Amino acid sequence: MSAEHRGGGRARAAGSIVGGTRAADAGAATGRAHSVGADGVSAAELSAADAEKGGAGRASAGPASADRANAENGYAPGGCVAGEGATTMGAGAMSAGDEGRAGAGRARDAGRAGADGEPFWRELRGVTQARIGLGRTGDALPTARVLEFRAAHSVARDAVHTSVDVDALCERVVAVGIGTPIRVRSRARDRAEYLRRPDLGREPEDSSAIRNTVSPSAFDVGFVLADGLSPRALATHGPDLLAALVDELAPHYALAPPVVATQARVAIGDHLGAALGARTVLVLIGERPGLSVADSLGIYLTHHPRPGRTDAERNCVSNIHPPEGLGYRQAAAVVAGLVAGARALGRSGVDLKDGSGVDAVKSAVVEGISKG
């Protein structure tokens, strides 16, 4: 072998040894820097901070970074490249990488536990039915939360498609004491058509039952109990809410016998109120179910009801579903104020405002002043 070849081999070997030594020193230094940061914090804290920022680690470069990134993403570390020097460097940096990965894992676990157990989220979840602070598993929701969501969706769908037991409902309505309820249905033949054709739910199939039962007279207030988009809400809350309304309104107004309407939309009350001859009609109707509440009831008030009234000519008191939502007595008090306001104003709708909250605030202020 020539001297030139022998010299080149020795140079390459020496370079490899020197390079490996330098790489090892760099790796050791990197490990020290990663284990104890410049500000004296621990590697776990640095790793947690890096995990928060989405980083793969503070110290190291080259193959060690790739190994660490691969390991954090669930892959085995890659093979060594660039010879002995890179191998030594990778070995020197891997200790820091292992520690960093452990810290990042602890940070992720702490994040998951914090979302479910942190007092901040517990307190907020106690005052709302909204889905907040759900936590996470990797990049997805925890399995329990996904199952809860699907269960709530199923409950909402059932609330829409379940029919109300009209006989049982009418028995409870009779007990309220304002007469035997009159039964009507909309022009929608079944639930499927009702959902496809909202227009058919706004008109009664036949209002002769009203004319045959009562002759139009000077009723001040009429009541329509409609299944709407949540028959379950009407069955659960309708009779008790009607009783609260009667208690609030009966001392002041002449009340018409109640009407129970199935496959019904809000505007059916315009036809039925006109047939009753009521100056004001109140439609108690099941509201569209949501993923938090599937049995919420609403009251729609229309003064001087007649076919063709628009939504702008109505007032609505919604979210009635105690104990989480508005209570029966509170809703009845608001409606009583709206009825009185509609009679004084001569119309309902956008020009009519609920003053019950303002009155309550004024009373509280006056009481506070008198005590002070």
C-alpha positions in Angstrom: 0.0 0.0 0.0 1.4 3.4 -0.9 2.3 6.0 1.7 -0.4 8.2 0.4 -3.0 5.6 1.0 -1.6 4.8 4.4 -1.6 8.5 5.3 -5.1 9.0 4.2 -6.3 6.1 6.3 -4.5 7.4 9.3 -6.0 10.9 8.7 -9.5 9.5 8.4 -9.2 7.4 11.5 -7.8 10.3 13.5 -10.6 12.5 12.2 -13.1 9.9 13.2 -11.7 9.6 16.7 -11.4 13.4 17.1 -14.8 13.9 15.7 -16.3 11.3 17.9 -14.6 12.8 21.0 -15.9 16.2 20.1 -19.4 14.9 19.4 -19.4 13.0 22.7 -18.3 16.2 24.5 -21.0 18.2 22.7 -23.6 15.5 23.6 -22.6 15.5 27.3 -22.7 19.3 27.3 -26.1 19.2 25.6 -27.4 16.7 28.2 -26.2 18.9 31.0 -27.8 21.9 29.5 -31.1 20.0 29.1 -31.0 18.5 32.6 -30.4 21.9 34.3 -31.4 24.9 32.3 -29.6 28.2 32.3 -32.1 29.5 34.9 -31.8 26.5 37.1 -35.1 24.8 36.3 -35.4 21.0 36.1 -35.5 19.0 32.9 -39.1 17.9 33.6 -40.1 21.6 33.8 -38.3 22.4 30.6 -39.9 19.4 28.9 -43.4 20.4 30.2 -42.8 23.9 28.8 -41.7 22.5 25.5 -44.7 20.2 25.4 -46.9 23.3 26.0 -45.3 25.0 23.0 -45.4 22.0 20.8 -41.6 21.7 20.7 -39.6 18.5 20.5 -37.0 19.4 23.1 -34.6 22.3 23.8 -31.2 20.8 23.3 -29.6 18.7 20.6 -29.4 18.7 16.8 -29.0 16.2 14.0 -29.8 12.5 14.4 -30.6 12.8 18.2 -33.4 15.3 17.4 -34.8 12.9 14.8 -34.6 10.1 17.3 -36.4 12.1 19.9 -39.1 13.3 17.6 -39.6 9.7 16.3 -39.8 8.3 19.8 -42.3 11.0 20.8 -44.5 10.1 17.8 -44.4 6.4 18.6 -41.6 5.3 16.2 -38.4 3.5 17.1 -35.2 5.7 16.9 -33.6 5.8 13.5 -30.3 4.2 12.6 -27.0 6.0 13.1 -25.6 8.2 10.3 -22.4 10.0 9.5 -20.2 7.4 11.2 -18.8 7.0 14.7 -19.0 10.6 15.6 -22.7 10.8 15.0 -23.2 7.6 16.9 -21.4 9.0 20.0 -23.3 12.3 19.7 -26.6 10.5 19.5 -25.7 8.4 22.6 -24.7 11.5 24.5 -27.9 13.3 23.7 -30.3 10.4 24.2 -30.2 10.6 28.0 -31.5 14.1 27.7 -34.0 13.0 25.2 -35.3 10.2 27.4 -35.7 12.6 30.3 -37.4 15.1 28.0 -39.9 12.6 26.7 -40.8 11.5 30.3 -41.4 15.1 31.2 -43.5 15.8 28.2 -45.6 12.7 29.0 -46.1 13.9 32.5 -47.1 17.3 31.2 -49.7 15.7 28.9 -51.1 13.6 31.7 -51.3 16.6 33.9 -53.2 18.5 31.2 -55.7 15.7 30.8 -56.3 15.5 34.6 -56.5 19.3 34.9 -59.3 19.5 32.3 -61.5 17.0 34.3 -60.5 17.7 37.9 -59.4 21.3 38.1 -61.6 23.3 40.5 -62.1 26.0 37.9 -63.9 23.7 35.5 -65.8 22.0 38.3 -67.3 25.3 39.4 -68.3 26.3 35.9 -69.8 23.0 35.1 -72.0 23.4 38.2 -73.7 26.5 36.8 -74.2 25.5 33.2 -75.3 22.5 31.1 -72.9 23.4 28.3 -70.1 21.0 27.5 -67.0 22.7 28.8 -63.7 21.5 30.2 -64.0 18.1 28.5 -60.3 17.2 28.6 -58.5 15.3 25.9 -56.8 12.1 25.1 -54.1 12.9 22.6 -55.7 15.0 20.0 -59.2 13.7 20.6 -61.9 13.9 23.3 -61.9 11.2 26.1 -64.0 8.2 25.3 -66.4 9.0 28.1 -67.1 12.4 26.7 -67.7 11.1 23.2 -70.2 8.6 24.6 -72.0 11.3 26.6 -72.3 13.3 23.4 -73.8 10.4 21.5 -76.2 9.7 24.3 -77.4 13.3 24.4 -77.9 13.3 20.7 -80.0 10.1 20.9 -82.1 11.7 23.7 -82.7 14.8 21.5 -83.7 12.6 18.5 -86.1 10.6 20.7 -87.7 13.8 22.1 -88.5 14.9 18.5 -89.9 11.6 17.3 -91.7 10.3 20.4 -95.5 11.0 20.3 -97.3 12.5 23.3 -99.9 10.4 25.1 -102.9 12.7 24.5 -105.3 10.9 26.8 -102.9 11.0 29.8 -102.1 14.7 29.0 -105.8 15.6 28.8 -106.5 14.0 32.2 -103.9 16.2 33.8 -105.2 19.3 32.0 -108.7 18.6 33.3 -107.4 18.7 36.8 -106.3 22.3 36.3 -109.9 23.4 36.5 -110.6 25.5 33.4 -112.7 23.0 31.5 -112.3 19.9 29.4 -109.6 20.3 26.8 -110.6 20.4 23.1 -108.5 18.2 20.9 -107.3 19.2 17.5 -104.5 18.2 15.1 -102.7 20.0 12.3 -102.9 19.2 8.6 -99.7 17.1 9.0 -100.8 13.5 8.7 -97.9 12.0 10.7 -94.6 12.9 12.4 -92.5 12.4 9.2 -94.7 14.8 7.2 -94.7 17.3 10.1 -90.9 17.4 10.1 -90.8 17.7 6.3 -93.6 20.2 5.9 -93.5 22.9 8.6 -96.3 24.8 6.8 -98.8 22.0 7.4 -98.2 22.2 11.2 -99.3 25.8 11.2 -102.9 25.1 10.2 -105.5 23.0 12.0 -106.9 20.1 10.1 -110.4 21.0 11.3 -111.3 23.7 13.8 -115.0 22.7 13.9 -114.4 20.9 17.3 -113.8 24.4 18.8 -116.9 25.9 17.2 -119.0 22.9 18.3 -117.8 23.0 21.9 -117.7 26.8 22.6 -119.3 29.7 20.8 -116.9 32.6 20.2 -117.3 34.9 23.2 -115.3 37.5 25.1 -112.5 35.4 26.4 -109.6 37.4 27.5 -107.0 34.6 27.3 -106.9 31.3 25.5 -104.5 28.4 25.9 -103.1 26.0 23.3 -101.0 23.1 24.5 -99.0 22.0 21.4 -96.5 19.2 21.1 -94.2 21.1 18.7 -90.7 19.7 18.3 -90.6 18.1 21.7 -93.7 16.2 22.7 -91.7 15.1 25.7 -91.5 18.7 27.0 -95.2 19.2 26.7 -95.9 15.9 28.6 -93.4 16.8 31.3 -94.1 20.4 31.9 -97.4 21.4 30.1 -100.0 20.7 32.8 -98.0 22.2 35.7 -97.1 25.3 33.7 -100.8 25.7 32.7 -101.7 25.5 36.4 -99.2 28.2 37.2 -100.6 30.4 34.4 -104.1 29.9 35.6 -103.2 30.9 39.1 -101.6 34.1 37.9 -104.2 35.1 35.3 -107.6 33.8 36.6 -108.1 36.6 39.2 -108.0 39.2 36.4 -109.1 37.7 33.1 -111.8 35.4 31.6 -110.1 32.2 30.5 -111.1 30.0 27.6 -111.1 26.2 27.8 -107.7 24.8 26.9 -107.0 23.3 23.5 -104.5 20.4 23.0 -103.0 20.4 19.5 -100.8 17.6 18.0 -98.3 17.8 15.1 -98.5 21.5 15.8 -96.4 24.6 15.1 -96.6 28.0 16.9 -98.8 29.6 14.2 -101.6 27.1 14.7 -102.5 29.3 17.7 -103.5 32.1 15.4 -106.3 29.9 13.9 -107.3 28.4 17.3 -107.3 31.7 19.2 -109.5 33.3 16.5 -111.9 30.4 16.7 -112.1 30.7 20.5 -112.7 34.5 20.2 -109.8 35.1 22.7 -108.2 38.6 22.8 -104.8 37.0 23.6 -103.7 33.4 22.9 -100.9 31.7 24.7 -99.3 28.7 22.9 -97.4 26.3 25.3 -95.2 24.4 22.9 -92.3 21.9 23.1 -89.1 23.7 21.9 -86.5 22.2 19.6 -84.4 19.8 21.6 -80.7 20.6 22.0 -77.7 18.5 23.2 -78.0 19.9 26.7 -81.8 20.1 27.1 -84.4 17.9 25.4 -87.5 18.8 27.3 -87.7 22.6 27.2 -91.1 24.3 26.9 -91.8 27.8 25.4 -94.8 30.1 25.6 -95.7 32.2 22.6 -98.1 35.2 23.2 -100.1 36.7 20.4 -102.6 39.6 21.0 -105.6 39.7 18.7 -104.8 36.3 17.1 -105.8 35.7 13.5 -104.4 33.7 10.6 -101.5 35.5 8.9 -99.8 36.9 12.0 -96.0 37.0 11.7 -93.4 36.1 14.3 -92.6 39.8 14.7 -96.1 40.1 16.2 -95.5 37.6 19.0 -93.6 37.5 22.3 -91.9 34.4 23.5 -90.9 33.2 27.0 -88.6 30.2 26.5 -86.3 27.8 28.3 -89.0 26.6 30.8 -87.8 23.4 32.3 -87.3 23.5 36.1 -85.1 23.0 38.0 -82.3 23.8 35.5 -84.3 26.3 33.4 -87.0 28.9 34.1 -89.5 27.8 36.8 -93.3 27.7 36.3 -94.1 30.5 38.7 -91.4 32.7 37.3 -92.6 32.1 33.7 -96.2 32.8 34.7 -95.3 36.1 36.3 -93.5 37.2 33.1 -96.4 36.2 30.9 -98.9 38.0 33.2 -96.9 41.2 32.7 -96.8 40.7 28.9 -100.6 40.1 28.8 -101.2 43.3 30.7 -98.8 45.2 28.5 -100.4 43.8 25.3 -103.8 45.0 26.4 -102.5 48.4 27.3 -100.4 48.7 24.1 -103.1 47.2 21.9 -100.6 44.7 20.2 -97.9 42.2 20.9 -94.5 41.6 19.3 -91.4 43.7 19.0 -93.0 46.8 20.5 -94.0 45.0 23.7 -91.2 44.5 26.2 -91.0 42.4 29.3 -90.8 44.8 32.3 -90.8 42.1 35.0 -87.0 42.2 35.4 -86.9 46.0 35.6 -89.6 46.0 38.2 -87.6 43.4 40.3 -84.5 45.5 40.1 -86.4 48.7 41.1 -87.9 46.8 44.1 -84.5 45.6 45.2 -83.1 49.1 44.9 -85.9 50.7 46.8 -85.6 48.0 49.5 -81.9 48.5 49.8 -82.3 52.3 50.1 -85.0 51.9 52.8 -82.7 49.5 54.8 -79.7 51.8 54.3 
